Amino acid sequence: MDVTHPQIRPVEAFPVEIDGRQLICLRDPLQYATESLLLPAPAFFILTLLDGAHSLVDVQAEWAERFGTMLDAAELREFLATLDRHHYLLSDAFGAYQREVVGAFHAATVRSPLHAGSSYPAEPEALRHHLDGFFAGIAAPPLPGVLRGLVAPHIDLRVGGPTYGHAYAALGAAPAAERFVILGTAHQQGRTRLTATRKDFATPLGTVPTDRAFLDRVAQRLPEDLYADELLHRVEHAVEFQVVLLRHLLGARPFSIVPLLVGSLHDLVLARRSPQSDAAVMGAVAALRAALAEDPRPTVVIAAVDLAHVGTKFGDENGLTPELLAHTEAKDRRLIAAIERADHERFFDEVAADGDGTRICGLAPLYAFLALMDGAHGRLLHYDRSPDDASGSTVSYAGLAFTGA
């Protein structure tokens, strides 16, 4: 750590209310810092000055101007040491730790279940009991034709149970499926539109093999490196949650996965430009379509996505007003109507119409998914949202099944 000009890492900070206290939650989306920190407003003010340009003396001077009191140098150094111990600061110690973590990930042949013990139980029996609760009272929906695709949430497995249950109950219509192509939301932007890993996926219920031959067929059709940003898979939960559910539902039955993360289309939203005009997007879709056509093995494509993210946590200054909630659901319903028709262009247009004002967390994988569902018919199985009172925000999501010949 540069003790003269400390610098905070790029991390998330958002307001929360706990026991009537207004606090700032600090969280690392890359999960080098595995613990979130809750900070009072004065401490957060210090964070805003940790840009590598302000010295400790500068921080003390800014504090004195803001609060009219002296900030003790020893207390400031202790605060910085706490941030450094939790890996929130750029420092020599963090650099060494990061190299160790990245090296271990690249050396491993199996991707570890990073979110076990936090987003879902790590103990197998507890996990089975937890996931069984998702399906209580839910029967496999009657679906015409062969199941070709699923839209499922990637919301935390502690809160999205009913929608996961309705979506995955539809697997009863695909008893012969041997492979699941999972299109997950890439929450961290990479350099390419599509990012894969060749690693098998471990879960508390057993390891699931990755279909590397399928990935080879995709990779040979793409001009860019399919694995250029493989590190994104280390912390990404979108694919992990689907693998946990598949392993639970299919038990000892053999199957494989194709783990893919689809990068943001936000640049196209801002430009109001259809993804059909983007060679990288359409090239990725074409490569996936060709790989599926080459291998007739029974396959289900899964889009691991959420919908709207609104409220104080996500930047809506007035919080969750009735007007915002009504607007959000109305937009979600329009999106779902386009999704059911497998109309990827209409879906994109609906998102782009207001510049993605409700922050759809799944635009890119949903667009690719719908483009692959040629001739399929979608059916909404469940729609829900999970409010978070502490942060004054909510996330919406849906489960849909797609069938075809």
C-alpha angles and dihedrals in degrees: 000000000000098000091192100049108016121192129203118223120242099276138148122264123182137160122260134176117221122175089344093307122122108225139165118238115213115202135170113223090196090055098226082124100052096186125066116226126218113213133185116235095261091056090048088054087061090052091058088061097049095096100125090255101075117077122214088259089052090052091051091049093050090048092052091050092048101042104019093234137096119260109220111238093219092052091049092051091048090051090051091047090054091052090049094049089055092047097247096125131070103243143134089264092053092047091055091046092049092051089051093050095045093046092051092050095051092045095052122091091201126057109228122230094253096181098049109120093024110048094022137005116286095204110088099226093044089049093050090050091048094050093044086062089063090067100043108135093358120122126194105271117242104252128183116232130352121331107247103165148009132205109206134167126257092202115131111293089232093069112020098065103125094049092046088049095052092046097047094041084072089070085083085078091058105055093152099050111131102171135039120201104204117201105194131186112256102221090187117055117242132189096259136049093239128039127184139181125209092207123114114239121243120208131176086255097052141294122291118210122233118229098237093173089061090050090050090056091051094045095052090058097052125082092209128064110271089205100043092115100026088141088076087075092062095079104014112120100187095084095032094060092052092050091051091053093045092050090049096048099040096042113183093351110121117245139143136219137217105212112204134165118205116211126230123285092197092117089060092046091054091048091045086230123147116242086232086076092054113090094200094053096046091041090056091049091048092049091052093046092051093047090052092048093050094057116047093195108137104267137179120200115216125198108204101202147138127207129215125014110192140154139061095317091058098044105272101139097204095050124220102344119174088246093055092048092049092048091048095051092046090054092045090053091052090050092048090051089055091045092052089055090049086234102155094176094052089046092053092046091053091052094045095046092086097024091263090300093174093048101238107211099206107039095126100046091041091052091051091044093052091047088057093049095076108167094002125126122222128212127195110233102174141353125194145146134216116220119205108205093189093061098028093237143110139204124208128204142164143207120224136171125212123204133182144144 
